[in-house]
Amino acid sequence: MTAEDRLHAVLIEPQLARFRELCGVGGVALTASFDGWHRHAIMAPDRVYLFPRHGSDVPALLREATVLEALAGRGVPAPRLLGRWRDRAVSPYPFIAVSRCRGQTWHQLETAATLDAVAAMLQSLGGAIASWHLLDRNRLPRRFRRRRDDIDDMLDADELRAAATGTAHVLGLPRRQAADWCRELEPLMAMEPVIVHGDINEGQIVVDDTLAVTCILDWERAHIGHPLKDFDFGEWGYGIFAWEPHFGLFRRRMWEAYVAVRGGTLPSWRAMHLAFCLAWAYGHSRRTQPNDWARTRLANNLELLKQLAG
């Protein structure tokens, strides 16, 4: 398939001709990408034009435009909104343009990455996350609303108490260990809500040649939520879980970089690591018919909890 054929998969003639005229890209080399779940992309050297795949995807695209507009100039590694259009001669749906980010997505590099490379990237990501968690949520558009998500359920006091008690029993640890874990998690549960990206994963993280994070993509799910939402590997694909026995190292590097940028008095990295290990171990231990994936995840998290308890 030629480059022009790929473009025609997004915009047929005369839509493409009108698009080139409207956006001033008549003589510019363009390529098309179909990687997004909810949007097609037409890429110019310095920008990306995003088109909803379907009418139901329009609200998310417009929401992202609003979010990017609000983040501009605030020190957050996000694309810049460069324009938005509504022109039925081009598309039945509105479309936007954002700046192209320097580097490659982590998804492109993940398969060949070493332990040290993953740790270095995640350390940089921890510092990047702090850049938007620092923002004053009261000075941003009202579209940034508080939203309850899975992290709130995970950090529910009753849920954590059950997870700590149940997991300590599985590990054959004394009951006081569950009480100690719950006390350690109290500062984490008391953290104030912040602006969260809400969907960080390997496809959203752009890094340079040194594995420093240069940009985070796809902000349509940004909302006010618990800070842990942006540290949840559960939003990632399967690749990161090949390293699950090393999640203690990864979370420590991420959290320490995060604390260094965000400042103030924050919970320990152990508390963050403990919360995820307990939730995942407890969840997998309750499966009535676990598959190989669930059994491996349970074994890994139980081992990580043994290390924390030791």
C-alpha positions as CSV (number, residue, x, y, z in Angstrom):
1,M,0.0,0.0,0.0
2,T,1.4,3.4,-1.0
3,A,1.5,6.5,1.2
4,E,-1.3,7.9,-0.9
5,D,-3.4,4.8,-0.5
6,R,-3.0,5.0,3.2
7,L,-4.1,8.6,3.2
8,H,-7.2,7.7,1.1
9,A,-8.1,5.1,3.8
10,V,-8.7,8.2,6.0
11,L,-9.9,10.8,3.5
12,I,-11.0,10.0,0.0
13,E,-10.9,12.5,-2.8
14,P,-12.0,15.3,-2.9
15,Q,-11.9,15.2,1.0
16,L,-8.1,15.0,0.9
17,A,-7.7,17.8,-1.5
18,R,-9.9,20.0,0.7
19,F,-8.0,19.0,3.8
20,R,-4.7,20.0,2.2
21,E,-6.1,23.4,1.2
22,L,-7.9,24.1,4.6
23,C,-4.8,23.1,6.7
24,G,-2.2,24.6,4.5
25,V,-0.4,21.3,3.8
26,G,-0.7,21.3,0.0
27,G,2.9,20.5,-0.7
28,V,3.7,18.7,2.5
29,A,4.5,14.9,2.7
30,L,1.9,13.2,4.7
31,T,1.5,9.7,6.2
32,A,-1.4,8.0,7.8
33,S,-1.5,5.8,11.0
34,F,-4.3,3.5,12.1
35,D,-2.8,2.5,15.5
36,G,-5.3,4.4,17.7
37,W,-8.3,2.5,19.0
38,H,-10.6,5.6,18.6
39,R,-8.9,7.8,16.0
40,H,-7.0,7.8,12.7
41,A,-4.0,10.0,12.3
42,I,-2.6,12.0,9.4
43,M,1.0,13.0,10.2
44,A,2.9,15.9,8.8
45,P,6.6,16.5,9.8
46,D,5.7,18.8,12.7
47,R,2.2,17.9,13.6
48,V,-0.5,15.2,13.8
49,Y,-4.1,15.6,12.6
50,L,-6.5,13.4,14.6
51,F,-9.8,12.2,13.2
52,P,-12.4,10.2,15.2
53,R,-13.0,6.7,13.8
54,H,-16.7,7.0,14.6
55,G,-19.2,9.5,15.8
56,S,-19.2,8.0,19.3
57,D,-15.5,8.9,19.5
58,V,-16.0,12.6,18.9
59,P,-16.6,13.6,22.6
60,A,-13.3,12.0,23.7
61,L,-11.4,13.9,20.9
62,L,-12.9,17.2,21.9
63,R,-12.2,16.5,25.5
64,E,-8.5,15.9,24.7
65,A,-8.4,19.2,22.8
66,T,-9.8,21.0,25.9
67,V,-7.3,19.2,28.2
68,L,-4.3,20.0,26.0
69,E,-5.4,23.6,25.8
70,A,-5.5,23.8,29.6
71,L,-2.1,22.1,30.0
72,A,-0.3,24.4,27.6
73,G,2.6,26.4,29.2
74,R,2.3,24.5,32.5
75,G,5.5,22.4,32.2
76,V,3.7,19.2,31.4
77,P,5.2,16.9,28.8
78,A,2.1,16.8,26.6
79,P,1.5,17.6,22.9
80,R,0.5,21.2,22.1
81,L,-3.0,21.8,20.6
82,L,-2.3,23.5,17.2
83,G,-5.9,23.7,15.9
84,R,-9.4,22.3,15.6
85,W,-11.7,22.2,12.6
86,R,-15.3,21.4,11.6
87,D,-15.6,21.1,7.8
88,R,-18.0,18.6,6.3
89,A,-16.2,18.8,3.0
90,V,-13.3,17.1,4.9
91,S,-15.0,14.9,7.5
92,P,-18.4,14.5,9.0
93,Y,-16.7,14.8,12.4
94,P,-14.5,17.6,13.9
95,F,-10.8,17.0,13.9
96,I,-7.8,18.5,15.6
97,A,-4.1,19.0,15.2
98,V,-1.4,18.5,17.8
99,S,2.4,18.8,17.8
100,R,4.5,15.8,17.0
101,C,6.5,14.5,20.0
102,R,10.2,13.9,19.7
103,G,11.3,10.3,20.2
104,Q,9.6,6.9,20.0
105,T,6.8,5.3,22.0
106,W,7.9,2.9,24.7
107,H,5.8,0.3,22.9
108,Q,8.3,0.4,20.0
109,L,11.2,-0.3,22.4
110,E,9.7,-2.5,25.0
111,T,10.4,-6.0,23.6
112,A,14.1,-5.5,23.3
113,A,14.5,-3.5,26.6
114,T,16.8,-4.7,29.4
115,L,16.0,-4.5,33.1
116,D,18.2,-1.4,33.5
117,A,16.4,0.2,30.5
118,V,13.0,-0.4,31.9
119,A,14.0,1.0,35.3
120,A,15.6,4.1,33.7
121,M,12.5,4.8,31.7
122,L,10.2,4.4,34.7
123,Q,12.3,6.6,36.8
124,S,12.0,9.4,34.2
125,L,8.2,8.7,34.0
126,G,7.9,9.1,37.8
127,G,9.3,12.6,37.5
128,A,7.1,13.4,34.5
129,I,3.9,12.3,36.4
130,A,4.8,14.8,39.2
131,S,4.7,17.6,36.7
132,W,0.9,17.4,36.3
133,H,0.1,16.2,39.8
134,L,1.6,19.5,41.0
135,L,-1.0,21.6,39.1
136,D,-3.6,23.4,41.1
137,R,-6.8,21.6,40.1
138,N,-8.9,24.6,41.1
139,R,-7.3,26.7,38.4
140,L,-8.1,24.4,35.6
141,P,-11.3,24.1,33.5
142,R,-14.4,22.6,35.1
143,R,-14.1,19.6,32.7
144,F,-11.5,18.3,35.1
145,R,-14.0,16.6,37.4
146,R,-13.5,14.2,40.3
147,R,-14.2,10.7,39.1
148,R,-14.2,7.5,41.1
149,D,-12.2,4.8,39.5
150,D,-10.7,1.4,40.3
151,I,-8.0,2.9,42.5
152,D,-10.6,4.4,44.8
153,D,-12.1,0.9,45.1
154,M,-8.6,-0.6,45.7
155,L,-7.9,1.9,48.5
156,D,-11.2,1.5,50.3
157,A,-10.5,0.9,53.9
158,D,-12.6,-2.2,54.2
159,E,-11.3,-3.6,50.9
160,L,-7.7,-3.1,52.0
161,R,-8.3,-4.6,55.5
162,A,-9.8,-7.7,53.8
163,A,-6.9,-7.9,51.4
164,A,-4.3,-7.6,54.1
165,T,-6.0,-10.1,56.4
166,G,-6.7,-12.6,53.6
167,T,-3.2,-12.4,52.1
168,A,-1.4,-12.6,55.4
169,H,-3.4,-15.8,56.0
170,V,-2.4,-17.3,52.6
171,L,1.2,-16.5,53.4
172,G,1.0,-18.0,56.9
173,L,1.9,-14.7,58.5
174,P,0.7,-13.7,62.0
175,R,-2.5,-11.5,62.2
176,R,-0.4,-8.6,63.4
177,Q,1.2,-8.4,60.0
178,A,-2.1,-7.5,58.4
179,A,-2.6,-4.8,61.0
180,D,1.0,-3.5,60.3
181,W,0.2,-3.3,56.6
182,C,-3.0,-1.4,57.2
183,R,-1.2,1.2,59.3
184,E,1.5,1.5,56.7
185,L,-1.1,2.3,54.0
186,E,-2.9,5.0,56.0
187,P,-0.8,7.9,54.5
188,L,-1.5,6.6,51.0
189,M,-5.2,6.5,51.6
190,A,-5.1,10.1,52.9
191,M,-3.5,11.6,49.8
192,E,-5.4,14.5,48.2
193,P,-6.8,14.1,44.7
194,V,-4.8,15.5,41.8
195,I,-5.0,15.9,38.0
196,V,-4.3,12.3,36.7
197,H,-3.7,11.3,33.1
198,G,-5.8,8.2,33.8
199,D,-4.5,5.8,31.1
200,I,-0.7,5.7,31.1
201,N,0.7,2.7,29.3
202,E,3.5,1.7,26.9
203,G,1.7,3.2,23.9
204,Q,1.3,6.7,25.5
205,I,4.9,7.2,26.7
206,V,7.3,8.8,24.3
207,V,11.1,8.7,25.1
208,D,14.3,10.0,23.6
209,D,17.5,8.1,22.9
210,T,18.5,8.3,26.6
211,L,15.1,6.8,27.6
212,A,14.0,10.1,29.2
213,V,10.3,10.8,28.8
214,T,9.7,13.6,26.3
215,C,5.9,13.4,26.0
216,I,2.8,11.6,27.2
217,L,0.0,11.1,24.6
218,D,-3.8,10.7,24.7
219,W,-5.2,12.9,27.4
220,E,-8.9,12.3,26.8
221,R,-9.3,10.4,30.1
222,A,-7.7,13.0,32.3
223,H,-9.6,13.7,35.5
224,I,-9.3,14.5,39.2
225,G,-8.4,11.3,40.9
226,H,-6.1,9.6,43.4
227,P,-2.4,10.0,42.5
228,L,-1.9,6.2,42.4
229,K,-4.0,6.0,39.2
230,D,-0.9,7.1,37.1
231,F,1.3,4.4,38.7
232,D,-1.0,1.5,37.9
233,F,0.7,-1.1,35.7
234,G,-2.8,-2.6,35.3
235,E,-3.4,0.0,32.6
236,W,-0.4,-1.5,30.6
237,G,-0.3,-4.4,28.2
238,Y,1.2,-7.8,28.9
239,G,4.8,-6.8,28.3
240,I,5.5,-5.0,31.6
241,F,4.4,-8.1,33.5
242,A,7.4,-10.1,32.2
243,W,9.2,-8.0,34.8
244,E,6.8,-8.4,37.7
245,P,9.3,-10.0,40.1
246,H,11.2,-6.6,39.8
247,F,8.2,-4.4,40.4
248,G,9.6,-3.4,43.8
249,L,12.7,-1.9,42.1
250,F,10.5,-0.2,39.4
251,R,8.1,1.3,41.9
252,R,10.9,2.5,44.1
253,R,12.7,4.2,41.2
254,M,9.4,5.8,40.0
255,W,8.2,7.0,43.4
256,E,11.6,8.4,44.4
257,A,11.8,10.4,41.2
258,Y,8.2,11.5,41.7
259,V,8.8,12.7,45.3
260,A,12.0,14.6,44.2
261,V,9.9,16.6,41.7
262,R,6.7,17.0,43.6
263,G,8.2,17.7,47.0
264,G,6.4,17.9,50.3
265,T,5.6,15.1,52.7
266,L,4.4,12.0,50.8
267,P,3.9,8.4,51.6
268,S,6.8,6.0,51.2
269,W,7.4,4.0,48.0
270,R,6.8,0.9,50.1
271,A,3.3,1.9,50.8
272,M,2.5,2.4,47.1
273,H,4.1,-0.9,46.3
274,L,2.3,-2.7,49.1
275,A,-1.1,-1.4,48.1
276,F,-0.8,-2.8,44.6
277,C,0.7,-6.1,45.7
278,L,-2.0,-6.7,48.3
279,A,-4.8,-5.8,45.9
280,W,-3.5,-8.0,43.1
281,A,-2.6,-11.0,45.3
282,Y,-5.9,-10.9,47.1
283,G,-7.8,-10.5,43.8
284,H,-6.1,-13.5,42.1
285,S,-6.3,-15.6,45.3
286,R,-10.1,-15.4,45.2
287,R,-10.4,-16.7,41.6
288,T,-12.4,-19.9,41.5
289,Q,-10.9,-21.1,38.2
290,P,-7.5,-19.3,37.8
291,N,-5.7,-19.7,34.5
292,D,-1.9,-19.8,34.1
293,W,-1.7,-16.0,33.9
294,A,-3.6,-15.6,37.2
295,R,-1.6,-18.3,38.9
296,T,1.7,-16.6,37.9
297,R,0.5,-13.2,39.0
298,L,-0.6,-14.6,42.3
299,A,2.8,-16.3,42.9
300,N,4.7,-13.1,41.9
301,N,2.7,-10.8,44.2
302,L,2.9,-13.2,47.1
303,E,6.7,-13.4,46.7
304,L,6.9,-9.6,46.6
305,L,4.8,-9.4,49.8
306,K,7.1,-11.9,51.5
307,Q,10.0,-9.6,50.6
308,L,8.1,-6.6,52.2
309,A,7.2,-8.6,55.3
310,G,10.8,-9.8,55.7
